């Protein structure tokens, strides 16, 4: 045994004490940061911070939050119109206290206020059809009034004609009815009917809090389910349909919790049992916990310092780091278990230190590449992992030689099997050449059949029951939730309205050309348009009066005064019910209005339309996210190629041309087999697949580095990387069983890629001459 005194400073306590002081500093920083920090449980925070053209960010955020809080219900009493059941459901919702607002029927007071507003502002609320009839002197409007007067179905009363001889209020009401042809007003309720003749009463509400707060969301969904049971107990014939982001958000969070509870427990138990079974001692488990704990401390502090918060899903995803950070401890402890009787703890450290630091460098580089992903949660995980793994590795280097003194020296488990595997790699050319060739052919076969799919829908396994209800509501109301709309914005409410009016004619042309089937614009005119309409009325009134007088109505006199309707007046009145959601004004006066569209045939063409107009942006959330996925997938592909080139250069410099290129084979084939497994499982390549490949490269190369360590022994290295592979698969491999397709594909690539890297790692085994040197 070498004399440890010949190795000055290797067993000095100073580095260990300094590292201990730094850990205490990190603990103090954590205690100082925690009171101001928050654990963010919002699903929305996991999505990319999307740049939607030139929309003011505050307007965009305000619309997104408002839309995501909306809830819609349809209540059916059956084939007989009866608002009693709908009123019961409305009352239950109001009593629950979960909603900021909930609307159903319009009582007599609101109906009077609604009618009064349209009457008082009838000259300012002229619709586009009436405006067109008023052109050219008003003869067309006069003939339309006569048609209404003599129609048996219009129900024009003498009182209406006396008060509103130009029938402006009737025109605006008919235009409003055309905006929602599926819904009609009955007893103060908006009602529709399905193909079987069942009546459906329409209700809508807004959440008091965020629809992406996991705890609140689940509480609301649970309460709504309980209220629905009470409704059906009270009225067995009742049917209820629900729609809202809330239901999807709750489904996703509950699915994630289920994955954590089942897969997380299995992961921890598996790692614990593996360590205890191999070392037959609790000390290695304690040392693993120390390094993992210090890593978690460093990762948490770094994340809070950079981001100011820690997302709940970051903590969940960072559980995968347990298996990787445990690798450093296991590699060192394996060396001690095998050679502890003939070498001091510091001599063992010198043998493995270079391999540990190289392994740390490659893994941290892989995680830092993930910082380029557009997801805040993944960026947090990358910082957490990079700092956490660094702290875990340094804990092994600075502390473990002092803490492993009583680690029992034991024979290598399954030594005969491991020796046969090593001997086969040395002497059997069929294995050392044949296995890489077979895996290369498998990789080629899988890669040639790969399909690329950047659909964001893979992020969540959508529940069929919720989807079915949403489709039914869309069919019954004609109001879809495709999340495709134009945003028109301006520095003032009037500028916004003027831009909306200018863009409406463009939309009409797009509808006529088939780019879209329809759109909905708020029924409010700008003050400039209202002044123009008043001039139209004054010019058209004489012709209308002459026509009515020729029909025997000699006492009618239209009121041609200005009746301006401002945005504030409109928002404060019942007339804006159902439309307020589409308008938003900030405190600085900036305003925006949504124009939802339906039947979009060409999203790119509509985007081009918006770019030609000032203050107009086209929003197609799904297409935007898909394009973002495709962009970052391409970026990560390029980075993987660059990383492989850097690894190849480093290996050649360190090991020489021949050995360096051979050591690159496991990395290349681990990537190829990961993609092939994805293809054979019927899944597609997306951004998450590329993120998994980054980890495969960063983790898999560790096995090659451990094996190529000339100071180590192949048998010890094989045992160490076998344990490392098993712990990694126990932590990351559990993702394969996730119900979410994106996470499942992430796990498939990781498992197959890392296992391939393990199988081929003996290719980097140094020869006897290299180890002796």
Buried (B, 14 or more C-beta within 10 A) or exposed (E): EEEBEEEEEBBEEEBBEEBBEBBEEBEEBBEEBBEEBEEBBBBBBBBBEEEBBEBBEBBBEBBBBBBBBBBBBBBBBBEEEBBEBBBBBBEBBBEBEBBEEBBBBBEEEBBEBBBEBBBBBBBBBBBBBBBEBBEEBBBBBBEBBBEBBEEEEBEBEEEBBEBBBBBBBBBBBBBBEEBBEBBEBBEBBBBBBBEEEBBBBBBBBBBBBBBBBBEBBBBBBEBBEEBBEEBEEEBEEBBBBBBBBBBBBBBBBBBBBEBBEEBBEEBBEBBBEBBEEBBEBEBBBEBBBBBBBBBBBBBBBBBBEEBEBBBBBBBBBBBBBBBBBBBBBBBBBBBBBBBBEEBBBBBBBBBBBBBBBBBBBBBBBBBBBBEBBBBBBBBBBBBBBBBBBBBBBBBBBBBBBEBBEEBEEEEBBEEEEBBEBBEBBBEEEEBBEEBBEEBBEBBEEBBEEBEEBBBBEBBBBEBEEBEEBBEBBBEBBBBBBBBBBBBBBBEBBBBBBBBBBBBBEBBEEBBEEEBBEEBBBBBBBBBEBBBBBBEBBEBBBEBBBEBBEEEEBEEBEBBEEEBEBBBEBBBEBBBBEBBBBBBBBEEEEBBBBBBBBBBBEBBEBBBEBBEEBEBBBBBBBBBBBBEBBBEBBEBBEEBBEEBBEEBBEBBBEEBEEEBBEBBBBBBBBBBBBBBBBBBBBEBBBBBBBBBBBBBBBBBBBBBBBBBBBBBBBBBBBBBBBBBBBBBBBBBBBBBBEBEBBBBBBBBBBBBBBBBBBBBBBBBBBBEEEEBEE
